[in-house]
Amino acid sequence: MTDRAVRFYDLAQMDDAARARLMVRSEEDLQGFIDAVKPIIAAVAAEGDAALIRCAQRFDGAPQGFTAIATPPEDFDWAYAHVSADVIEALEFAADNIRRFHEAQRPEEMWLKEMRPGVFAGERWSPIDSVACYVPRGKGSFPSVALMTAIPAVVAGVPRVVMLTPPGADGRADAATLIAAKLAGVSEVYRVGGAQAVAAAAYGTVSVPRCLKIVGPGSPYLLAAKKQLSDLIDPGMLAGPSEALVLADETADGRLAALDLLVEVEHGPDSSGFLVTPSRAVAEAAMKAIPGFFAKMSETRIDYTMTVLSSERGGIILTPDIQSAYDFVNDYAPEHLMIHAKEPYAHLGHIRNAGEILLGENSSNTLANFVIGPNNVLPTSGWAKTMSPLSVFDYMKRATVAHVTPSGYAGLAKAAEVLARYEGFDAHANAVSSTRDDIMATRKG
């Protein structure tokens, strides 16, 4: 599995077309996936739970006797009995940091500012009514995603938070994911995965409640279902397969840069990841170091890693200078960006587009994925150019609030009437004209 070579790219020798190919992610062309999920969505809409059970057996390997989609209360006790104490302690530690971060992020409920004398305007924040947190399981189990999606929802005050996650061969949800749900404050966990999970949350079934929004990362099938059902449910951020860039200047240790490069590309063969550096010495040191790390990795993770690093979705990129490295990073707009440098803050101001930015050789992506506190559900496929990480704001909505006093009204009405008449809105103009003044005067009398 290790006979494939890590790709090396000299950006100075590449034309625009070759450079553009490096920007392509695995999920960018979803049409084939959209075609594949249409019958699944239709089946869930027509048959509800029966379709979910059939999909669980077909796609997730659930046993023939699998019939209950909702996780029973006793499975939470089962989970605690089947997860080691050190994992539970680590989940508790992570949950505490994640909660601390998102509590600090929560906006004040309302603010008002006096825009002009007697004219007050501001915003009021309130939680959405319901959300489904999706926790994938296809290439492993991800209790960290359960914490990252559910904790900010609970912090935001969402009245109904449910969790959707595929069943295993035993028909149960992953034990650590159940513990994570419990730590987050979620008691409703439904054993349903993939496109059918999105459909269940969008339509509602006898077992799965209809939700206003679904959040969480997943496969291209999940993304395709979210796109298909976006008129019925808010699909949230379309977070796809993992991707990362490591930006390393000439002061970086190429071995450490390579070590962090492997973090995201081991997620699966559909991941993406590049080490970007203007230093040939760093690039060569990283290239030399990568095979040595495989001794402590499973064959499956090695295969995933090399599938990515030997394709046009991964490898090591040598840039002509640091500005060219910045330009590549900003054009790529990675989900994760790690900056390896003795002075990482010197580079921070040059970065415009990244889902998260991890500064310095101690800020490994592993720490960010699990225990620092900021969310690990991040925009992929270049959406970091316009989107932000999952946060409490994704579970809340803003309403603007305004209050105009009698003295404030007098200072606004004339300009509003002029603009209303210019735009041809008679009722608008009448509402702030002498007609209103006459009515108000009559009422006061």
C-alpha positions in Angstrom: 0.0 0.0 0.0 3.0 2.3 0.5 4.5 2.0 -3.0 2.6 5.0 -4.3 4.6 8.3 -4.2 3.6 11.5 -2.5 3.1 14.1 -5.3 5.4 17.0 -5.4 4.4 20.2 -7.2 6.6 23.1 -8.2 4.1 25.9 -8.5 6.5 28.0 -10.6 6.4 25.4 -13.3 2.6 25.0 -13.4 0.3 26.8 -15.7 -3.1 28.1 -14.6 -5.0 25.0 -15.6 -2.7 22.7 -13.6 -2.9 25.0 -10.6 -6.7 25.1 -10.9 -6.9 21.3 -10.8 -5.3 21.4 -7.4 -8.3 23.4 -6.1 -10.9 20.7 -7.0 -12.4 18.7 -4.1 -14.0 15.3 -4.3 -17.5 16.6 -3.6 -17.6 19.4 -6.1 -19.6 17.5 -8.8 -22.6 16.1 -6.9 -24.8 15.3 -9.8 -24.1 11.5 -9.7 -24.8 11.6 -5.9 -28.0 13.6 -6.4 -29.3 11.0 -8.9 -28.4 8.2 -6.4 -30.2 9.8 -3.4 -33.5 10.7 -5.2 -35.0 7.2 -4.8 -33.9 7.1 -1.2 -35.6 10.5 -0.5 -38.7 9.4 -2.3 -38.9 6.2 -0.3 -38.6 8.0 3.0 -41.3 10.5 2.0 -43.7 7.7 1.0 -42.9 5.0 3.6 -41.4 6.7 6.6 -39.9 4.4 9.2 -40.2 1.3 6.9 -37.8 2.9 4.4 -35.4 4.0 7.2 -35.3 0.4 8.5 -34.7 -1.0 5.0 -31.9 1.6 4.4 -30.3 0.8 7.8 -30.0 -2.8 6.8 -28.9 -2.2 3.2 -26.4 0.7 3.8 -25.3 0.5 7.4 -25.3 -3.3 7.9 -28.0 -3.3 10.6 -29.3 -6.7 11.5 -32.4 -8.2 10.1 -34.2 -7.8 13.4 -33.5 -4.1 13.5 -36.9 -2.3 13.9 -36.5 0.4 16.5 -35.1 3.7 15.1 -35.2 5.6 18.4 -32.4 4.8 20.9 -33.9 3.4 24.1 -32.9 4.9 27.4 -31.1 1.7 28.5 -28.6 2.0 25.6 -27.1 5.0 27.4 -26.3 2.8 30.4 -25.0 0.2 28.0 -22.7 2.8 26.4 -21.1 3.8 29.7 -20.5 0.1 30.4 -18.8 -0.4 27.1 -16.5 2.7 26.8 -13.3 2.8 28.7 -12.8 5.3 31.6 -10.1 7.2 29.8 -12.3 7.8 26.8 -15.1 9.0 29.0 -12.8 11.3 30.8 -11.4 12.7 27.5 -15.0 13.3 26.3 -15.8 15.1 29.5 -12.7 17.2 29.2 -13.5 18.1 25.6 -17.2 18.8 26.3 -16.2 21.3 29.0 -13.8 23.2 26.7 -16.4 23.2 23.9 -19.1 24.4 26.2 -16.8 27.2 27.6 -16.0 28.4 24.0 -19.6 28.5 22.8 -20.9 30.1 26.0 -18.4 32.9 25.4 -19.6 33.1 21.8 -23.3 33.4 22.7 -24.5 37.0 21.9 -26.4 39.1 24.3 -30.2 38.6 24.0 -30.9 42.1 22.8 -29.2 45.4 22.2 -30.6 48.8 21.3 -28.8 51.9 20.2 -30.2 55.4 19.9 -29.5 56.1 16.3 -30.8 59.6 16.5 -32.6 61.4 19.3 -35.8 59.4 20.0 -35.0 56.7 17.4 -33.9 53.4 18.9 -32.8 50.4 16.8 -31.1 47.1 17.5 -31.4 43.3 17.4 -32.9 40.5 19.5 -31.4 37.0 19.3 -33.5 33.9 19.9 -33.0 30.2 19.3 -34.6 28.2 16.5 -37.2 25.7 17.6 -35.6 22.5 16.5 -32.4 21.0 15.0 -31.1 17.6 14.0 -27.4 17.1 14.6 -25.9 14.5 12.2 -23.0 12.4 13.4 -21.4 10.3 10.6 -20.1 6.8 11.1 -19.1 5.5 7.7 -15.3 5.5 8.2 -15.2 5.3 12.0 -17.1 6.7 14.9 -17.0 10.4 15.7 -18.2 11.3 19.2 -16.3 14.6 18.8 -18.8 15.6 16.1 -21.6 14.8 18.5 -20.1 17.2 21.0 -19.4 19.9 18.4 -22.8 19.9 16.9 -25.0 19.4 20.0 -23.3 21.5 22.6 -23.7 24.9 20.8 -27.3 24.0 20.1 -28.0 23.5 23.8 -26.0 26.6 24.7 -28.1 28.6 22.2 -31.2 27.4 23.9 -32.8 25.3 21.1 -35.9 23.7 22.7 -35.6 20.4 20.8 -32.2 19.0 19.8 -32.1 15.6 18.3 -29.2 13.5 17.1 -29.1 11.3 14.0 -26.4 8.7 13.5 -26.1 5.4 11.6 -26.6 2.1 13.5 -23.8 -0.5 13.6 -23.9 -4.2 12.8 -25.5 -4.7 16.3 -28.2 -2.2 15.5 -27.0 0.2 18.2 -25.6 3.7 17.9 -21.9 4.0 18.6 -21.4 3.8 22.4 -19.0 6.9 22.6 -21.4 8.9 20.5 -24.2 8.1 23.0 -22.0 9.3 25.8 -21.2 12.5 23.9 -24.9 13.1 23.4 -25.5 12.6 27.1 -22.7 15.0 28.0 -24.1 17.6 25.5 -27.6 17.4 27.0 -29.3 15.4 24.2 -31.5 12.5 25.0 -33.1 11.9 21.6 -30.8 9.9 19.4 -32.2 8.2 16.3 -30.3 5.4 14.5 -30.5 6.6 10.9 -27.7 7.6 8.6 -26.9 9.2 5.2 -29.4 10.6 2.8 -32.2 8.9 4.6 -31.4 10.8 7.7 -31.7 14.1 5.9 -35.0 13.0 4.5 -36.3 11.8 7.8 -35.5 15.2 9.4 -37.0 17.1 6.5 -40.3 15.1 6.2 -40.6 13.6 9.7 -41.6 10.0 10.3 -43.5 8.2 13.1 -40.2 7.9 14.9 -38.1 10.8 13.8 -39.4 14.3 14.4 -39.5 16.8 11.6 -36.8 19.5 12.3 -36.3 23.0 11.0 -32.6 22.5 10.4 -29.9 19.8 10.1 -26.2 20.4 10.8 -23.1 18.2 10.7 -20.6 16.9 8.2 -20.9 13.8 6.0 -20.4 12.1 2.7 -21.2 13.5 -0.7 -24.5 11.5 -0.5 -25.4 13.5 2.6 -24.5 16.7 0.9 -26.6 15.7 -2.2 -29.6 15.0 0.0 -29.2 18.3 1.8 -29.2 20.1 -1.6 -32.2 18.2 -2.8 -34.2 18.9 0.4 -33.2 22.5 1.0 -36.7 23.7 0.3 -38.0 21.6 3.2 -35.2 21.9 5.8 -32.4 24.4 6.3 -29.4 22.3 5.3 -26.9 24.4 7.3 -23.3 24.4 6.1 -22.6 21.9 3.4 -19.5 20.4 5.2 -18.0 17.7 3.1 -15.0 15.4 3.3 -12.0 16.7 5.3 -9.4 19.0 3.8 -6.4 20.9 5.1 -3.4 23.0 4.1 -0.2 23.3 6.1 1.5 26.6 5.4 5.2 26.3 6.4 7.8 29.0 6.0 11.6 28.5 5.9 11.8 28.4 9.7 9.5 25.4 10.0 10.5 21.9 10.8 9.5 19.9 7.7 9.0 16.8 9.8 6.4 18.4 12.1 4.7 20.0 9.0 4.4 16.5 7.5 3.1 15.0 10.7 0.3 17.6 10.7 -0.4 17.1 7.0 -1.4 13.5 7.6 -4.1 14.5 10.2 -6.8 15.3 7.8 -5.9 13.2 4.8 -6.2 10.0 6.9 -10.0 10.6 7.2 -10.7 8.9 3.9 -9.8 8.6 0.2 -12.1 11.5 -0.6 -10.1 13.9 1.6 -7.8 16.7 0.4 -4.5 18.0 1.9 -1.4 19.9 0.8 1.8 21.2 2.5 2.5 24.6 1.0 5.9 26.1 1.4 8.4 28.4 -0.3 11.3 26.4 1.2 12.7 23.5 -0.8 14.5 22.3 2.4 11.2 22.1 4.3 9.5 20.4 1.4 12.2 17.8 1.1 12.3 17.2 4.8 8.6 16.6 4.8 8.7 14.3 1.8 11.4 12.3 3.5 9.6 12.1 6.9 6.2 10.9 5.7 7.0 7.2 5.1 8.4 7.0 8.6 5.1 7.9 10.2 3.3 4.9 8.6 4.9 2.5 11.1 2.4 3.8 13.7 -0.6 3.9 11.4 -3.0 1.1 10.4 -3.1 -0.2 6.8 -6.5 1.3 6.3 -5.3 4.8 7.3 -2.1 4.5 5.3 -4.2 3.5 2.3 -6.5 6.5 2.8 -3.5 8.8 3.2 -1.6 7.7 0.2 -4.8 7.7 -2.0 -5.0 11.4 -1.3 -1.3 12.3 -1.3 -0.6 10.5 -4.6 -3.5 12.2 -6.4 -4.2 15.8 -7.5 -6.0 16.3 -4.2 -2.9 16.1 -2.1 0.9 16.4 -1.9 3.6 18.9 -1.3 3.6 22.3 -3.1 6.8 24.3 -3.5 6.0 28.0 -4.2 8.3 30.6 -5.6 8.0 32.8 -2.6 5.8 33.4 0.5 3.4 35.7 -1.3 2.6 32.9 -3.8 2.0 30.6 -0.8 -0.5 33.1 0.7 -2.2 33.4 -2.7 -2.6 29.7 -3.0 -4.0 29.4 0.5 -6.5 32.2 -0.1 -7.6 30.8 -3.4 -8.0 27.3 -1.9 -9.8 28.6 1.2 -9.2 25.4 3.2 -11.3 23.9 5.9 -8.3 23.7 8.2 -5.1 25.8 7.9 -2.1 25.1 10.1 0.7 27.7 10.0 4.2 26.3 10.9 6.6 29.1 11.6 8.7 30.5 14.4 6.6 33.7 14.1 3.2 32.5 12.9 1.5 35.8 13.7 3.6 37.4 11.0 1.6 35.4 8.4 -1.8 35.7 10.0 -2.6 39.1 8.5 -2.1 37.7 5.0 -4.7 35.0 5.3 -8.2 35.9 4.3 -9.9 32.6 3.6 -9.8 29.6 5.9 -12.3 27.8 8.1 -9.9 27.7 11.0 -6.3 29.0 11.4 -4.0 27.2 13.8 -0.9 29.1 14.7 2.4 27.5 15.5 3.9 24.1 15.7 2.2 23.3 19.0 -1.3 24.0 17.6 -1.8 20.6 16.0 -5.1 20.1 14.2 -5.7 17.1 16.4 -6.0 19.4 19.4 -8.5 21.6 17.4 -10.5 18.6 16.3 -11.1 17.4 19.8 -10.3 19.6 22.8 -9.4 23.2 22.2 -13.0 24.3 22.1 -13.8 26.0 18.8 -16.0 24.0 16.5 -14.6 21.3 14.2 -17.5 21.5 11.7 -16.1 23.9 9.2 -16.8 25.0 5.6 -15.2 22.9 2.9 -14.8 23.0 -0.9 -13.7 26.7 -0.8 -16.8 27.9 1.0 -14.5 29.4 3.7 -14.5 32.4 1.3 -18.0 33.3 2.4 -18.9 31.0 5.3 -17.9 30.6 8.9 -17.4 27.6 11.3 -20.4 26.1 13.0 -21.3 28.2 16.0 -24.1 29.1 18.4 -25.2 31.6 15.7 -26.2 28.7 13.5 -28.8 27.7 16.1 -30.1 31.2 16.6 -31.8 33.9 14.5 -31.9 37.7 14.7 -34.9 39.9 14.6 -34.3 43.6 14.3 -36.0 45.8 16.9 -36.9 49.4 16.5 -38.8 51.9 18.7 -39.5 55.5 17.6 -40.7 58.1 20.1 -42.9 61.0 19.2 -39.9 63.3 19.0 -38.0 60.8 17.0 -40.8 60.3 14.5 -40.8 64.0 13.7 -37.2 63.8 12.6 -37.8 60.8 10.3 -41.2 61.2 8.6 -40.4 63.8 6.0 -37.4 61.9 4.5 -39.4 58.6 4.6 -42.4 60.2 2.8 -40.1 61.6 0.1 -38.5 58.3 -0.6 -41.9 56.4 -0.6 -43.4 58.8 -3.1 -40.3 58.6 -5.3 -40.6 54.8 -5.4 -44.4 55.0 -6.1 -45.7 53.6 -2.9 -48.8 55.6 -2.0 -49.7 53.7 1.2 -46.2 53.9 2.4 -46.2 57.7 1.9 -49.6 58.1 3.4 -48.5 56.2 6.6 -46.0 58.9 7.4 -47.8 62.0 5.9 -50.1 64.6 7.3 -52.8 61.9 7.3 -51.1 60.2 10.2 -50.6 63.5 12.0 -54.3 64.2 11.7 -55.3 60.8 13.0 -52.9 61.1 15.9 -54.2 64.5 16.7 -57.8 63.3 16.8 -56.9 60.4 19.0 -55.1 62.6 21.5 -58.1 64.8 21.6 
